Amino acid sequence: MSAEAADREAATSGRPCTPPQTSWFEFLLEESLLEKHLKKVSPDPSPVQLIVQFLEQASKPLVNEQNQVQPPPDNKRNRILKLLALKVAAHLKWDLDVLEKSLSVPVLNMLLNELLCISKVPPGTKHVDVDLASLPPTTAMAILLYNRWAIRTIVKSSFPVKQVKPGPPQLNVMNQIQQEKEVTENILKVLKEQAADSILVLEGALKLNKDLYIHTIRTLDLLAMEPGMVNGETESSTAGFNISAEEMQCQVCYDLGAIYFQQGSTNSALYGNAREKFFRTKELISKIGSSLHCIIDEKRLAGYCQACGVLAPSDNMSQPSTPYSQIHSCLRSGNYQELVKIFLEDNRTPSLPDQFRQSVLRELSQKAQQGDDALEEICFKVCACNSICDVMQGRPVGVQFNQLFLRPTKEKIDFLLEVCSKSILVESASESSKRKMAYFLKNLCLGLEDLQLVFMISSHELFIALLKDDERKLLIDQMRKRSPRVNLGTKPITSFYDIPASASVNIGQLEHQLILSVDPWRIRQILIELHGMTSERQFWTVSNKWEVPNVYGNVILGIKDNLTRDLVYILMAKGLHCSAVKDFVHAKQLFAACLELVTEFSPKLRQVMLNEMLLLDIYAHEAGAGLLGERPPSDLISRVRGYLEMRVPDIPLRQVVAEECVAFLLNWRENEYLTMQVPLPLVQTNPYVKLGQLLAATCKDLPGPKESRRAAKDLWEVVVQICSVSNQHKRGNDGRVSLIKQRESTIGIMYRSELLSFIKKLREPLVLTTILSLFVKLHNVREDIVNDITAEHISIWPSTIPNLQSVDFEAVAVTIKELVSYALTINSNNYFWLIIQADIYFATNQYSAALHYYLQAGAVCSDFFTKMVPPDVYTDQVIKRMIKCCSLLNCHTQVAILCQFLREVDYKTAFKALQEQNSHDAMDSYYDYIWDITILEYLTYLHHKRGETDKRQIAIKAIGQTELNSSNPEEVLQLAAQRRKKKFLQAMAKLYF
């Protein structure tokens, strides 16, 4: 056995062999193979793949000896291939849903034309002139199938289609896609021209009252026999699949309804025709029941019926109106009270989708904003119905409800309670539904300041049924603490809460207050009371939201006194939470109280609190005065330096404090300290300090000569190590060695995710530009010129990497994307960052987005193109990429205009672009932006050659402008070019912004 064979056997011995895919030509060699193949559970290739393969082979053109392309010959091989494709379609029962889903328009067009041909329909025959009743059943059905497909394709083409994201550009693939697109458009054009005939054919089919038949594999075999061998079976009434008259009419009615509905946008009378066909389809479905040959998407049919009920309401009282048609009728007639009743009724048994409810509310709001004051009340009522529906579905209450409820009144509360009562049946509702409604009513009470309105809710029978006594008492206690103006001793309220409080209730109330309070002295008082009631509980566990870093938790939980331990833990947890939500005032109060407490007994915890207070002060400054560009006080900078230089042993330290300190010093340009004064042992032990020092030194050396770029080289090596993958070899069970790549480097000073997190704390533009420049250079090391990204200061970095294979370039690309997105949140007007973002989109084939950012970069440095864009922003490389973006977006006139922006006009690209007739831009409307006479003269010649007189006149008019006269001084010509550049770029910006 050879070594190669042994390797193959070893590689496949551990898994079952996959049978080889059957090739298309095997079906030519063995007549019975097709039916055997189609009877398999999961045939490979699938039936639709076989259709594509057969027709593709049958339609392949030939190239003769003179290298000329000839049409495919009509020989026996090609006829058999077409027959095989028809047999596969017959196996699929000629189901258009399946065929349309998997086959392109050109392939399905070819297939159905072959069906017409084999069904003895002469080529070129107008189907509208044929009497279907006089035709054999299979021939009539073939004509119906083709015309059904024709109008279905027209309808489908009117739907918006999400563009498939293109992969890496490959010329042959792009040409193939473009050719298929052109063929599809040509077929659609023909189908649309014949749409009226197809509709007449299908309307005529509805008058047929006889069963029809469609070809099976057997009837197709009989048709393919030599003349004289057919026994007449194919023409008889028993041949093929039987399609009853009702099944045929059902399918035809549905397809006619769809085309009438699509045409209704230009002729509203056709909505009535669509309604008639769709309701007839529903009647036929109920009459037919389940059918193998009549499959209708009943959900889509129901949607069509609802839409027709609104767009073309029927006067026929036998057809019940739907909630949709009732609502639209109310909106048209202005019967808003009836509209509210419909919404109230729907709240009891929800059937209207949330999007539809919101759209009705938006329409009412727009009318109210136009000055109809009477609609404000209706808007609130509809919004209340929607909000209660949201509550019962577990969705949050929308902002609009809170806006409309800013001024609560007795009438609004009354209606809201009515909606709540009608939306839930307490006797039969689930516990989940009850809790949702109870929670809403509690929050509603807490949001009210007027005691009388609170009493209206709390005395309502629904409120009493949903909330228990202790819940209602706790609610009133919360309101007492929240607002001293609420007098809870008044007769109406106290009558509900004259229940004696037990010890367990008091503990629960105190624990609730402990959770809510951020006053350190109140927290201390509550804990003293709780510890006086019971000594068994650990009150630092009351809330699972109280989180303290493990490095601190171990020290705090080692405190022996229970009260002190609970107090220190809770104060720190609450302080950290307030800091996280940027409530710096309360965080400082909590930390100060904790510092005062631990100073008495623990120097270790005292230093911990000083460190956390330093971190808090950094956060407070960066979120406040720092955002306005105000430098931090010298005291804060000294404390940051002191933390970095601290040498107290056994102090629990959080890495985030050192990280924030280094970022703080970089943001405030303390480069001298980081470069020269930071202690060397700290640089060697703390990765963030080392990274900060290298960044500071690199930024400091940026204006200097090449020999002073040692820091840049060191920073480069550190980042390359972080972005490298460590390779490990592992021997498998079969003895073979495989390579494992770890996504996060373990050989760098930190993980890539940690580096990214650190960079996102930086705000200083030069530091961000430097780190962006480094990653751009690292991305470009692969020397992929097409996808290279440009950046400032890119020349300071090394040009090569010793071990290129070790770098995880995929991670580098992801990091650049995240860094640019972050940098633009800091300064969205930095045009070099915008160019990087554009280059990234260009490299990933997102050409529209790339153009957006190229244009934005030019706009921010030229006051929206009122001045000239600096040449270091719109370099030749940037212009060439903009040209390629426009070309791939089929905006060929824009391509020609941009070719003028280059230092040397690219006439070859411009002329080639102008030759394209399928342009997706404004074409001749852009001629006013062309200043190059050669291009304008070529346009004049091109339009004359094509016989496009109007466009030729526009080009001649553009040439005739006096300021473009070649005899003018150079200054005049330059001003004319600059003015057109500015106007064109402004027009592009309006298009892509």
Buried (B, 14 or more C-beta within 10 A) or exposed (E): EEEEEEEEEEEEEEEEEEEEEBEBEEBBEEEEBBEEBBEEEEBEBEBBBBBBBBBBBBBEEEEEEEEEEEEBEEEEEBBBBBBBBBBBBBBBBBEBEBBBEBBBBBBBBBBBBBBBBBBBBEEEEEBBEBEBEEBBBBBBBBBBBBBBBBBBBBBBBEEEEEEEEBEEEEEEEEEEEEEBEEBBEEBBEEBBEBBEBBBBBBEBBBEBEEBBBBBBBBBBBBBBEEEEEBEEEBBBEEBBBBBBBBBBBBBBBBBBBBBBBBBBEEEEEBBBBBBBBBBBBBEBBEEBEEBEBBBBEEEEBEEBBBBBBBBBBBEEEEBEBBBBBBBBBBBEEEEBEEBBEBBBBBBEEEEBEEEBBBEBBEEBBEBBEEEBEEBBBBBBBBBBBBBBBBBBEEEEBBEBBEEBBEEBEEEBBEBBBBBBBBBBEEEEBEEEBBEBBBEBBBEBBEEBEEBEBBBBBBEBEBBEBBBEEBEBBBBBBBBEEEBEEBEBEEEEBEEBBEEEEEEEBEBBBBBBBBBEBBBBEEBBBBBEBBBEEEEEBEBBEBBEEBEBBEEBBEBBEEBEEBBBBBBBBBBBBBBBBBBEEEBBEBBBBBBBBBBEBBEEEBEEBBBBBBBBBBBBBBBBBBEEEBEEEEEBEEEBBEBBBEBBEEEEEEBBBBBBBBBBBBBBBBBBBBBEBBBEEBEEEBBEEBBBBBBBBBBBBBBBBBEEEEEBBEBBBBBBBBBBBBBBBBEEEEEEEEEEEEEEEEEBBEEBBBBBEBBBEBBBBBBBBBBBBBBBBBBBBBBBBBEEEEBBBBBBBBEBBBEEBEEEEBBBBEBBBEBBBEBBEBBBEBEEEBBBBBBBBBBBBBBBBBBBBBBBBBBBBBBBBBEEBEEBBEEEBBBEEBBBBBBBBBBBBBBBBBBBBBBBBBEEBBBEBBBBBBEBEEBEBBBBEBBBBBBBBEBBEBBBEBBBEEEBEEBBEBBBEBBEEEEBEEEBEEEBBEEBBEEBBBEBBBBBBEBBE
